[in-house]
Amino acid sequence: MSSKLATLLLVLQRDYPGQVCSIARALEVVGERWTLLILRDAVLGLTRFEDFQESLGIASNTLTSRLKLLCDEEVLERVPDPQRPGRPKYILTAKGRELGPALIVLLKWGDRHYPTPDGPPRLALHAACGGSVGPDLRCDRCGQPVTPGEIDLQPGPGAPRTQPVPR
């Protein structure tokens, strides 16, 4: 096998054999780009398949496989939707909510290093006082550390004009 082919095969792998590393193991669950965007939308309150699909513009087969993985890994839970019998909703589990701080830090990193012309698309606000939550997960207004349940994500000045409404 050529070294180029061997390198290509290594790059295309979806797991990290031989890596004794918690980051590598976590990436096997959440490291694919669609998965992080699904989690972002779940944190923002989306729960229905069609809402994820509309928000992301993702193919249904890709969304199905990512939702299945997240449910199998107990990051999301598939539950009946009382408003639509026979149809499921996808709810963040406690394990999934624990990813909130990592998503906020990634959001803040993206705002700092890859800003949009109109400003941040989302604002992470401290629900208790309305201050901005920084990348250190501390409120800039009151100085308190902020936990995931105390963060209010609001559309920012760079938000698209139309956004799916969580149901």
Disulfide bonds with the S-S distance in Angstrom:
none
